[in-house]
Amino acid sequence: MAVRIVSASESATLDADTIAGGVPSRALMRVASVNAATVIAQRYGPELARGVTIYVGPGNNGGDGWCVARTLAQSGTRVTVIQVAEPATPDAKAERAAAMSAVHVVPLGDTYLSGGLVVDALLGTGSRGAPRDEIARAAQEILTRRIRGDRVVALDVPTGLDATTGRAEGGVVADLTISLGTVKRGQLISRSVCGEIVVVDIGLPRFTGDDPPRVADAAWVRERLPRIPADAHKGTRKKLTIVGGNAGMGGAAILATLAALESGIGLVRVVTHERTLMPLQARVPEALTAVFPTSEAECAELAAHTDALLIGPGLGRDDASRRLETLLQHTTGGVVLDADALTVFANDVSTLGRLLRGKPAVITPHPVEFARLTGVDVTTALEQRFDIARDVALELHAAVLLKGTPTVVTAPDGTRIVSATGTPVLAAGGSGDILGGIVATLLAQGSAPHVAGAVGAWLHGRAAERCGPARGATLDNVLAQLPAAWRDVEAPPTGQMPQYPVLAAFPGIA
């Protein structure tokens, strides 16, 4: 089943629709909590042997906490519940009554035995702003315990995190967040607050109609990789032309070329500045080279002998970039546009849309480039990252890969795929050039534009994850890890399936 990404209001609507469809609210809470307790038991067995402390708030997130407490206590775990507020909902009251005989309950501030694990069930997806009063005191106490060495698990969202915007104000920092049924937008935006995110199945119905964005995971990526047959040759592995690497920016074209070769392209030609030719050929002897075209005939010849064009890595803003429009007019294959190839069309989406019509195309802006192209401000691009590209993708007749944490890929028909892989290793100049090389290879090999974008973003992020901590790693390390990232996704799954109904898991970002 696809894992969907929802706002706080969408999460509440989905729960309400499920209950209206005949599933009692308390039954939904119990399924969620039992599955969450199973995850906790399997992830933190040694810590549970020393006991668990669960902080519960007044709402249904607190009700989840009471239910988790009872489930763990019935399995033999010593459970202390810190009741921060009286239950305020019928389900929370019922779950407290059911748990009271099995757990040790104390109010906030009382002396209690420190357990090896702390569970945050103070506030859920409906909360906004910084915690206040007793909830704020409890959140600070959880933070103190985490600093002291206790592991912290958050139910659905860490207290203080806005489930829609990702703003985190004075709340809890978790080692593991167990998200119930769906991923919340704010979790993916503020990964450092959530730690590892595990999404558990709670029996929600399949989405219909205007579906929320879905998460690209390893299984989704594996199913959509273009296959390279055993009898492949360089022609069947396709031809890619990269246009970029202007004077002083040759490294961008080199990074894109290396990424394309490591992603399986059959033949790559780099059209670049004459000063870039020698360093490029020295670093990438497999690549064919040519200098920037100077006439319409040269542009036409260039476009006629390739399966896809990647335009933009180190392109610059001189005559080479201004000939981009002529090149696009003659192109019939796939197109990936990045960086200065987008700057050329600042505030002129309509012209770019006319040039891309009828071509499989992907644009790969970061938020500043998206703002420059569309005329929106950067803050709006960041705050509305899940939705803002829908109209632009339709007008451009192209997939829009909006880079960031997370990366959101939007197709012209409104389909949205989100990649949550990656680490701060990618927060470096040249990272987008590597991504462009991967995406352009997939597009050349026949992937649909939005699929090429989402698969490329996932692999790009996975290679970064394999590099370890950001400090000490460079983009050379990301390139070195790309073959292993491809093996991660192309190899069939091995090992035992989890014993709990996990739909997806995302590693934490330090």
Summary of the structure (lengths in Angstrom):
residues: 510
radius of gyration: 25.3
end to end distance: 29.0
largest distance: 83.6
contacts: 1897
relative contact order: 0.10
helix: 43%
strand: 17%
